[in-house]
Every structure is written in C-alpha cells, then in structure tokens.
C-alpha cells in the first residue's frame, strides 16, 4: 500500500516561514500570546493600537491576543514591534487595552 507523505488540505495550516517566534507575556494583569511575524503579506495594512499609525503587512511586526478565552481573529491585534515593547511606558491609544 502506498504511503501518504502529504498532509491533508485541512491540516496544512499557515506557512511555517511566516512566523518567527511565539511567546506568552504579561500585560495589564492578563497573559497575552505574542507572535512575531516575518511580514510577508503584501497589500495588507494594519492599524497599530500603540501609536494609531497604519503600517504595511510586509514589515516585521507582532500579532497579540489574549491567552484566555477564544482568541479568535477578532481578538488579534497587529502591533509595531517597538510599540509592543514600549506598551508599559506608552499605553495604547483608543479602546484596545
């Protein structure tokens, strides 16, 4: 019987080269999942909650969501890496914590 070397379509997930590293960090009394992204999404634009500036998906950045709860797509926020690092010194503007 031939061996199936390929993953099934539903098991592929995202491109492994897209993510650099994932960690959990504490902020505002909660645990957050922080994923460093290599930035390979041409044409995409994101609004950083830290500085309220738009940035291109091609640039390296972090994606952050609460570790507790569902953590769905609507809970994810794309931050400039420097803004996420400075979140304690410069809190985010707007409604996002």
DORO-302341 format. One line per field, with one value per residue (C-alpha): residue number from 1; x, y, z. Coordinates in steps of 0.05 Angstrom, whole numbers, always signed. Example, Ala and Ser with C-alpha at 12.3 -4.5 7.8 and 13.67 -1.06 7.14 Angstrom:
# residues 2
num 1	2 .
x +246	+273 .
y -90	-21 .
z +156	+143 .
END
This chain:
# residues 97
num 1	2	3	4	5	6	7	8	9	10	11	12	13	14	15	16	17	18	19	20	21	22	23	24	25	26	27	28	29	30	31	32	33	34	35	36	37	38	39	40	41	42	43	44	45	46	47	48	49	50	51	52	53	54	55	56	57	58	59	60	61	62	63	64	65	66	67	68	69	70	71	72	73	74	75	76	77	78	79	80	81	82	83	84	85	86	87	88	89	90	91	92	93	94	95	96	97 .
x +0	+29	+46	+14	+71	+30	-13	-86	-111	-144	-81	-33	-46	-6	+60	+113	+160	+111	+121	+187	+171	+113	+113	+67	+75	+40	+9	-47	-59	-71	-29	-22	+2	+54	+73	+129	+112	+163	+118	+102	+33	+38	-21	-45	-48	-56	-70	-22	-61	+2	+13	-50	-8	-21	+35	+45	+38	+106	+142	+161	+113	+78	+8	-21	-84	-109	-85	-151	-216	-227	-170	-205	-188	-228	-185	-119	-83	-23	+29	+94	+147	+174	+105	+91	+157	+141	+70	+85	+117	+69	+0	-43	-89	-162	-207	-158	-124 .
y +0	+69	+116	+185	+234	+297	+328	+333	+402	+416	+400	+447	+509	+572	+579	+559	+612	+667	+662	+674	+661	+656	+671	+689	+756	+790	+858	+896	+838	+788	+737	+751	+707	+746	+721	+753	+755	+759	+805	+771	+798	+848	+894	+885	+945	+945	+998	+993	+1002	+1031	+1091	+1092	+1091	+1047	+1000	+952	+877	+869	+896	+852	+861	+824	+796	+797	+765	+745	+675	+663	+658	+643	+684	+687	+731	+789	+788	+793	+859	+875	+919	+950	+910	+973	+996	+929	+932	+1003	+987	+998	+1065	+1087	+1056	+1041	+1095	+1080	+1025	+968	+952 .
z +0	-19	+37	+41	+50	+42	+96	+82	+60	+127	+166	+129	+170	+157	+123	+175	+146	+165	+240	+274	+347	+394	+469	+526	+561	+619	+607	+643	+690	+634	+596	+522	+465	+425	+357	+318	+244	+188	+148	+83	+68	+11	+3	+75	+121	+197	+249	+308	+374	+407	+362	+319	+255	+194	+172	+115	+123	+90	+152	+210	+269	+326	+330	+400	+430	+500	+521	+559	+521	+448	+419	+352	+293	+322	+386	+349	+343	+299	+333	+312	+350	+382	+404	+437	+474	+498	+519	+594	+582	+528	+537	+475	+450	+435	+460	+458	+524 .
END
